[in-house]
Amino acid sequence: MQFSSRHVWTKEAFLKEIKDFLPNIILADYSLPQFDGISALTIAKEECPDVPFIFVSGIIGEESLIEVIKSGATDFVFKQRLSRLAISVPRALRETEERAERKRAEEALAWELSVNTAIAELSSALLAEQSFSIDNISHLVLEHARRLTKSVFGYVGYIDPGTGYMVSPTLTREIWDKCNVKDKGIVFKKFNGLWGWVLNNRKPLMTNTPSDDPRSSGIPAGHLPIHRFLSAPALIGERLIGQITLANSERDYTDHDLQSITRLASLYAIALQRKRMEEKLWYLSTHDGLTGLYNRTYFEEEMTRLERGRQFPISILMVDVNGLKAVNDSQGHEAGDELLRRTAQVLLISVRVEDMVARIGGDEFAVLLTGTDVSAAEKAVERVIKNLKAHNIKYNGPPLSLSLGVATGEKGNLLAKVLKEADKNMYQDKLLRYKARKNNH
């Protein structure tokens, strides 16, 4: 067994050596000319508690020997029996390594447990909460990621499927309040620097000296300084879904941190894909495929919900596309479909954002107007007529003709009856239009 040794005689020299040159083992005399072994042991327990400490001294009293044992020395070897060092030193080093190995195993087990607990909690929350939005999911993942890695800052973001941009809903006031920048957006069109490298290369990245990393583009003026950096892409196969990025942990990031974030990023990708699939299925089940408006099923569900609410009076506008069958027969269904899409456009620009427009039949549309009395409902009809005329002037094609009927319900009225009344009024309007057209001919 080969050793290199350092000799010190004072407290100051001892402190310097154990900080500059972390020893594998410390041998100390009980009494030193300018220092004493018990004081050295006390310092060693504070500065390097896992390093074995063996006293080597001449004959000392029983009380001193008890003091040595109580102070936590690894062993005591009398100078008269120095040959025992050949046994004591290897044993102390072996026991220290065994303790270190147990500690590493315990830390690995604790880490595995913490990660598994975080993933289990996250999975349970994501599976249980059908109402979780993608933004909610992103915030929840960031909360767990920061806790696992003891990171001060971070964000979780996703790739917008339509634009390919990075959207980071978790870039909250906590970060931006400390940034002296004008543009505090959460959408990033270009992927630069360390976080951009992660996205462009679809690989995780960890560095505790980001300023020295050649992949860094530096810290933009006004932004928070980054002392440590950790990031992992959220992938489904090779497809980029999003990213988890963390910074400025309380201590250096480790391989355990990198593994933790990589696993969380995989879960985040799965959660996003699942949520998007749910949203797609919900959209398909509640919307009309041709016009993009709500369908009859969802319209009726909304009527039932509104009947229990406080948004009365509620008016319903019924709309019928005149001459749709004739257009389908003479010009084909594509021309008829275009009439339906044009109707949707006219209705959407004629009502408020909070009003619900639906296609409830082949050529029939309905609009739910919440908090709308008779007078306001009539004004809504006037807006439709006005916008329809403007549309026909601008549109280079056959004019669009609509029949309209409206009815209003007060608190306690069944909206199904209001819908029926609006439908009746719409057919009266249709009949009047038919008679007027017949008389003109």
C-alpha positions as CSV (number, residue, x, y, z in Angstrom):
1,M,0.0,0.0,0.0
2,Q,1.6,3.3,-1.2
3,F,1.1,6.6,0.6
4,S,2.2,10.2,0.2
5,S,2.2,12.1,3.5
6,R,2.0,15.6,4.7
7,H,3.3,16.7,8.1
8,V,1.9,19.7,10.1
9,W,2.6,21.0,13.6
10,T,0.1,23.9,14.0
11,K,-3.7,24.4,13.9
12,E,-3.4,26.8,10.9
13,A,-1.3,24.4,8.9
14,F,-3.6,21.5,9.7
15,L,-6.7,23.5,8.5
16,K,-4.9,24.4,5.3
17,E,-3.8,20.9,4.5
18,I,-7.2,19.2,5.0
19,K,-8.8,21.8,2.8
20,D,-6.2,21.8,0.0
21,F,-5.2,18.1,0.2
22,L,-8.2,16.0,1.4
23,P,-6.5,13.1,3.1
24,N,-7.4,9.4,3.1
25,I,-6.4,9.0,6.7
26,I,-5.1,11.2,9.5
27,L,-2.5,10.1,12.1
28,A,-2.0,12.4,15.0
29,D,0.0,12.5,18.2
30,Y,-2.0,13.1,21.3
31,S,0.3,15.9,22.4
32,L,1.9,18.4,20.0
33,P,4.3,21.2,20.8
34,Q,1.9,23.9,19.5
35,F,-1.3,21.9,19.1
36,D,-3.1,18.9,20.5
37,G,-4.6,15.8,19.0
38,I,-8.1,16.3,20.5
39,S,-8.4,19.7,18.9
40,A,-7.2,18.3,15.6
41,L,-9.8,15.5,15.8
42,T,-12.5,18.1,16.5
43,I,-11.5,20.1,13.4
44,A,-11.3,16.9,11.3
45,K,-14.9,15.9,12.4
46,E,-16.1,19.2,11.1
47,E,-14.1,19.5,7.9
48,C,-13.8,15.9,6.8
49,P,-16.0,13.7,9.0
50,D,-15.6,10.6,6.8
51,V,-11.8,10.5,7.0
52,P,-10.5,8.0,9.6
53,F,-8.5,9.5,12.5
54,I,-5.9,7.4,14.4
55,F,-4.0,8.6,17.4
56,V,-0.4,7.5,17.6
57,S,1.1,8.4,21.0
58,G,3.2,7.3,23.9
59,I,1.7,6.1,27.1
60,I,-1.2,8.3,28.3
61,G,-3.4,8.1,31.3
62,E,-6.7,6.2,31.4
63,E,-8.7,9.4,31.5
64,S,-7.0,10.7,28.4
65,L,-7.6,7.3,26.6
66,I,-11.3,7.5,27.5
67,E,-11.4,11.1,26.2
68,V,-9.9,9.9,22.9
69,I,-12.5,7.2,22.5
70,K,-15.4,9.5,23.4
71,S,-14.2,12.1,20.9
72,G,-14.7,9.6,18.1
73,A,-11.2,8.6,17.1
74,T,-11.0,5.6,14.8
75,D,-8.2,3.9,16.7
76,F,-5.3,4.5,19.2
77,V,-1.9,3.0,18.6
78,F,0.9,3.3,21.2
79,K,4.3,4.3,19.8
80,Q,5.7,1.3,21.6
81,R,3.6,-0.9,19.3
82,L,3.8,0.9,15.9
83,S,3.6,-2.5,14.1
84,R,-0.1,-2.4,14.8
85,L,-0.4,0.4,12.2
86,A,0.0,-2.2,9.5
87,I,-3.3,-3.7,10.8
88,S,-5.1,-0.5,12.0
89,V,-4.6,1.6,8.9
90,P,-5.9,-0.9,6.3
91,R,-8.8,-1.8,8.5
92,A,-9.7,1.9,9.0
93,L,-9.5,2.5,5.3
94,R,-11.6,-0.6,4.5
95,E,-14.2,0.3,7.0
96,T,-14.3,3.9,5.7
97,E,-14.8,2.6,2.2
98,E,-17.6,0.2,3.3
99,R,-19.3,3.1,5.1
100,A,-19.0,5.3,2.0
101,E,-20.4,2.4,-0.2
102,R,-23.3,2.1,2.2
103,K,-23.9,5.8,2.1
104,R,-23.8,5.8,-1.7
105,A,-26.3,3.0,-1.8
106,E,-28.5,4.7,0.7
107,E,-28.3,8.0,-1.3
108,A,-29.0,6.1,-4.5
109,L,-32.0,4.4,-2.9
110,A,-33.3,7.7,-1.5
111,W,-32.9,9.4,-4.9
112,E,-34.7,6.5,-6.6
113,L,-37.5,6.7,-4.1
114,S,-37.8,10.5,-4.4
115,V,-37.9,10.3,-8.2
116,N,-40.4,7.4,-8.2
117,T,-42.5,9.2,-5.6
118,A,-42.5,12.4,-7.8
119,I,-43.4,10.4,-10.9
120,A,-46.1,8.5,-9.1
121,E,-47.6,11.7,-7.7
122,L,-47.4,13.4,-11.1
123,S,-48.9,10.4,-12.9
124,S,-51.7,10.1,-10.4
125,A,-52.5,13.8,-10.7
126,L,-52.4,13.8,-14.5
127,L,-54.6,10.7,-14.8
128,A,-57.1,11.8,-12.2
129,E,-57.5,15.4,-13.3
130,Q,-59.3,15.3,-16.7
131,S,-59.7,19.1,-16.4
132,F,-55.9,19.7,-16.4
133,S,-54.9,22.0,-19.2
134,I,-51.5,21.8,-20.9
135,D,-50.5,24.9,-18.9
136,N,-51.6,23.2,-15.7
137,I,-49.5,20.1,-16.6
138,S,-46.5,22.3,-17.4
139,H,-46.6,24.0,-14.0
140,L,-47.1,20.7,-12.1
141,V,-44.0,19.2,-13.9
142,L,-41.9,22.3,-13.1
143,E,-42.9,22.1,-9.4
144,H,-41.6,18.5,-9.2
145,A,-38.5,19.2,-11.3
146,R,-37.4,22.1,-9.1
147,R,-38.0,20.3,-5.9
148,L,-36.0,17.2,-7.0
149,T,-33.0,19.2,-8.2
150,K,-33.2,22.1,-5.7
151,S,-33.2,24.5,-8.6
152,V,-34.0,28.2,-8.0
153,F,-35.3,28.9,-11.5
154,G,-36.6,26.9,-14.4
155,Y,-39.3,26.5,-17.0
156,V,-41.3,23.8,-18.7
157,G,-42.4,24.4,-22.3
158,Y,-44.0,22.7,-25.2
159,I,-43.7,22.9,-29.0
160,D,-46.7,24.3,-30.6
161,P,-47.7,21.8,-33.3
162,G,-49.0,24.5,-35.6
163,T,-46.0,26.8,-35.6
164,G,-43.1,24.8,-34.2
165,Y,-42.4,27.6,-31.7
166,M,-41.5,26.9,-28.1
167,V,-44.3,28.0,-25.7
168,S,-43.3,28.3,-22.1
169,P,-46.4,29.0,-19.9
170,T,-44.3,28.5,-16.8
171,L,-42.1,31.6,-17.4
172,T,-44.0,33.4,-14.6
173,R,-43.5,36.6,-12.7
174,E,-41.1,34.7,-10.4
175,I,-38.5,34.9,-13.1
176,W,-39.6,37.9,-15.1
177,D,-39.8,40.3,-12.2
178,K,-36.1,39.9,-11.8
179,C,-35.3,40.4,-15.5
180,N,-34.8,43.9,-16.7
181,V,-36.0,43.2,-20.3
182,K,-38.7,44.7,-22.4
183,D,-39.8,41.6,-24.2
184,K,-41.2,39.3,-21.6
185,G,-43.1,36.9,-23.9
186,I,-43.5,33.2,-23.5
187,V,-43.2,32.2,-27.1
188,F,-39.8,31.6,-28.6
189,K,-39.4,31.4,-32.4
190,K,-35.6,30.8,-32.4
191,F,-33.8,28.2,-30.4
192,N,-30.5,29.7,-29.2
193,G,-27.9,29.0,-26.5
194,L,-27.8,26.1,-24.2
195,W,-31.6,25.5,-24.1
196,G,-31.7,25.8,-27.9
197,W,-28.9,23.3,-28.2
198,V,-31.1,20.8,-26.2
199,L,-34.0,21.3,-28.6
200,N,-32.0,21.3,-31.8
201,N,-30.0,18.2,-30.9
202,R,-32.8,16.4,-28.9
203,K,-30.3,15.6,-26.2
204,P,-30.2,16.5,-22.5
205,L,-27.5,18.9,-21.2
206,M,-26.0,19.5,-17.8
207,T,-23.2,22.0,-16.9
208,N,-22.1,23.6,-13.7
209,T,-20.0,26.1,-15.6
210,P,-22.4,27.4,-18.3
211,S,-20.4,30.5,-19.0
212,D,-17.4,28.3,-20.1
213,D,-19.6,26.0,-22.3
214,P,-18.9,26.6,-26.0
215,R,-22.6,25.9,-26.7
216,S,-23.6,28.9,-24.7
217,S,-24.6,32.2,-26.4
218,G,-24.0,34.2,-23.3
219,I,-26.6,35.9,-21.0
220,P,-28.6,38.6,-22.8
221,A,-28.6,42.0,-21.2
222,G,-31.0,42.3,-18.4
223,H,-31.5,38.6,-17.9
224,L,-30.7,36.6,-14.8
225,P,-27.2,35.2,-14.5
226,I,-27.0,31.4,-14.9
227,H,-24.5,29.7,-12.6
228,R,-25.7,26.1,-13.2
229,F,-27.7,24.7,-16.1
230,L,-29.8,21.5,-16.6
231,S,-32.2,20.7,-19.4
232,A,-33.8,17.7,-21.1
233,P,-36.0,17.4,-24.2
234,A,-39.5,15.9,-24.0
235,L,-39.6,13.3,-26.8
236,I,-42.0,10.8,-28.2
237,G,-39.6,8.6,-30.2
238,E,-37.6,11.2,-32.2
239,R,-40.5,13.7,-32.2
240,L,-39.8,16.8,-30.1
241,I,-42.8,17.6,-27.8
242,G,-41.3,20.0,-25.3
243,Q,-38.5,20.7,-22.8
244,I,-37.7,21.0,-19.1
245,T,-35.0,23.5,-18.2
246,L,-33.6,24.3,-14.8
247,A,-31.0,26.7,-13.5
248,N,-29.0,27.8,-10.4
249,S,-29.4,24.8,-8.1
250,E,-28.3,25.3,-4.5
251,R,-25.4,22.9,-5.3
252,D,-23.8,21.4,-8.4
253,Y,-26.1,19.4,-10.6
254,T,-25.3,15.6,-10.7
255,D,-26.0,12.7,-12.9
256,H,-28.9,11.8,-10.6
257,D,-30.4,15.2,-11.4
258,L,-29.9,14.6,-15.1
259,Q,-31.6,11.2,-14.9
260,S,-34.4,12.7,-12.8
261,I,-35.2,15.4,-15.4
262,T,-34.9,13.1,-18.3
263,R,-37.5,10.8,-16.7
264,L,-39.8,13.7,-15.9
265,A,-39.4,15.0,-19.5
266,S,-40.5,11.6,-20.8
267,L,-43.5,11.7,-18.6
268,Y,-44.2,15.3,-19.7
269,A,-44.1,14.2,-23.3
270,I,-46.6,11.4,-22.7
271,A,-48.9,13.7,-20.7
272,L,-48.9,16.3,-23.4
273,Q,-49.6,13.7,-26.1
274,R,-52.4,12.3,-24.1
275,K,-53.9,15.7,-23.4
276,R,-53.7,16.7,-27.1
277,M,-55.4,13.4,-28.0
278,E,-58.2,14.1,-25.5
279,E,-58.6,17.6,-26.8
280,K,-58.7,16.3,-30.4
281,L,-61.3,13.6,-29.5
282,W,-63.4,16.3,-27.5
283,Y,-63.2,18.6,-30.5
284,L,-64.3,15.9,-32.9
285,S,-67.2,14.9,-30.6
286,T,-68.5,18.5,-30.1
287,H,-67.8,20.2,-33.4
288,D,-69.2,20.1,-36.9
289,G,-66.4,18.9,-39.3
290,L,-67.5,21.1,-42.2
291,T,-67.9,24.5,-40.6
292,G,-65.9,24.1,-37.4
293,L,-68.9,25.3,-35.3
294,Y,-70.3,23.4,-32.4
295,N,-72.6,20.5,-33.3
296,R,-76.2,19.8,-32.2
297,T,-75.2,17.4,-29.4
298,Y,-73.0,20.0,-27.6
299,F,-75.5,22.7,-28.3
300,E,-78.2,20.8,-26.5
301,E,-75.8,20.0,-23.6
302,E,-75.1,23.7,-23.3
303,M,-78.8,24.5,-23.2
304,T,-79.2,22.1,-20.3
305,R,-76.3,23.7,-18.5
306,L,-77.5,27.2,-19.0
307,E,-81.0,26.4,-17.7
308,R,-79.4,25.9,-14.3
309,G,-77.4,29.1,-14.4
310,R,-77.9,32.8,-13.9
311,Q,-77.4,34.1,-17.4
312,F,-81.1,34.7,-18.2
313,P,-82.7,36.2,-20.2
314,I,-81.4,33.9,-22.9
315,S,-82.3,34.3,-26.5
316,I,-81.9,31.7,-29.3
317,L,-81.5,32.7,-32.9
318,M,-82.4,30.1,-35.5
319,V,-80.9,30.3,-39.0
320,D,-81.8,28.4,-42.2
321,V,-79.8,28.5,-45.4
322,N,-82.3,29.1,-48.2
323,G,-82.0,27.1,-51.4
324,L,-79.3,24.7,-50.2
325,K,-80.9,21.7,-51.8
326,A,-81.2,23.4,-55.1
327,V,-77.5,24.4,-55.1
328,N,-76.5,20.8,-54.2
329,D,-78.7,19.5,-57.0
330,S,-77.6,22.0,-59.6
331,Q,-74.0,22.8,-58.7
332,G,-72.9,19.8,-56.6
333,H,-72.3,19.3,-52.9
334,E,-69.0,21.2,-52.8
335,A,-71.0,24.4,-53.8
336,G,-73.5,23.6,-51.1
337,D,-70.8,23.1,-48.5
338,E,-69.3,26.5,-49.4
339,L,-72.7,28.1,-48.6
340,L,-72.6,26.4,-45.2
341,R,-69.1,27.7,-44.5
342,R,-70.1,31.2,-45.6
343,T,-73.1,31.1,-43.2
344,A,-70.8,30.2,-40.3
345,Q,-68.5,33.1,-41.2
346,V,-71.4,35.6,-41.2
347,L,-72.8,34.4,-37.9
348,L,-69.5,34.4,-36.1
349,I,-68.8,38.0,-37.0
350,S,-72.3,39.0,-36.0
351,V,-72.4,37.8,-32.4
352,R,-70.3,38.2,-29.3
353,V,-67.3,36.0,-28.4
354,E,-69.3,34.5,-25.5
355,D,-72.3,33.6,-27.7
356,M,-72.4,30.0,-28.9
357,V,-72.9,29.3,-32.7
358,A,-73.7,25.8,-33.7
359,R,-74.7,23.9,-36.8
360,I,-77.6,21.7,-35.6
361,G,-78.9,20.3,-38.9
362,G,-78.1,19.9,-42.6
363,D,-79.0,23.6,-43.4
364,E,-79.9,24.8,-39.9
365,F,-77.8,26.9,-37.5
366,A,-78.6,28.1,-34.0
367,V,-77.0,30.8,-31.8
368,L,-77.3,30.9,-28.0
369,L,-77.3,34.5,-26.8
370,T,-76.8,34.6,-23.0
371,G,-77.9,37.7,-21.0
372,T,-79.9,38.9,-24.0
373,D,-83.4,40.2,-23.8
374,V,-85.9,40.7,-26.6
375,S,-84.5,44.1,-27.6
376,A,-80.9,42.9,-27.7
377,A,-81.9,39.8,-29.6
378,E,-83.6,41.9,-32.3
379,K,-80.4,43.9,-32.6
380,A,-78.4,40.7,-33.0
381,V,-80.8,39.8,-35.9
382,E,-80.2,43.2,-37.4
383,R,-76.4,42.7,-37.3
384,V,-76.7,39.3,-39.1
385,I,-78.8,40.9,-41.8
386,K,-76.3,43.8,-42.1
387,N,-73.3,41.5,-42.2
388,L,-75.0,39.2,-44.7
389,K,-75.6,42.1,-47.1
390,A,-72.0,43.2,-46.8
391,H,-70.8,39.6,-47.3
392,N,-72.8,39.2,-50.5
393,I,-71.5,42.5,-51.9
394,K,-67.9,41.4,-51.4
395,Y,-68.3,37.7,-52.3
396,N,-67.6,36.9,-55.9
397,G,-70.2,34.2,-56.3
398,P,-73.9,33.3,-55.8
399,P,-75.5,35.3,-53.0
400,L,-76.1,33.8,-49.7
401,S,-79.8,33.8,-48.4
402,L,-80.8,33.2,-44.8
403,S,-84.1,32.9,-43.0
404,L,-84.0,34.0,-39.4
405,G,-86.1,33.5,-36.3
406,V,-85.4,34.5,-32.7
407,A,-87.1,33.9,-29.3
408,T,-86.3,34.8,-25.7
409,G,-86.6,32.8,-22.5
410,E,-86.7,34.1,-18.9
411,K,-85.5,32.3,-15.7
412,G,-87.6,29.1,-15.3
413,N,-88.3,28.7,-19.1
414,L,-87.2,25.5,-20.7
415,L,-84.7,26.4,-23.5
416,A,-86.0,23.5,-25.6
417,K,-89.3,25.4,-25.8
418,V,-87.4,28.6,-26.6
419,L,-85.6,26.8,-29.4
420,K,-88.9,25.5,-30.8
421,E,-90.4,29.0,-30.8
422,A,-87.3,30.4,-32.5
423,D,-87.6,27.6,-35.1
424,K,-91.2,28.5,-35.6
425,N,-90.4,32.2,-36.1
426,M,-87.6,31.2,-38.5
427,Y,-90.0,29.2,-40.7
428,Q,-92.4,32.1,-40.7
429,D,-89.6,34.3,-42.0
430,K,-88.8,31.6,-44.6
431,L,-92.5,31.5,-45.7
432,L,-92.6,35.3,-46.1
433,R,-89.5,35.2,-48.2
434,Y,-90.9,32.5,-50.4
435,K,-94.2,34.4,-50.9
436,A,-92.3,37.7,-51.6
437,R,-90.1,35.9,-54.2
438,K,-93.1,34.2,-55.8
439,N,-95.0,37.6,-56.0
440,N,-91.9,39.2,-57.7
441,H,-92.0,36.5,-60.3
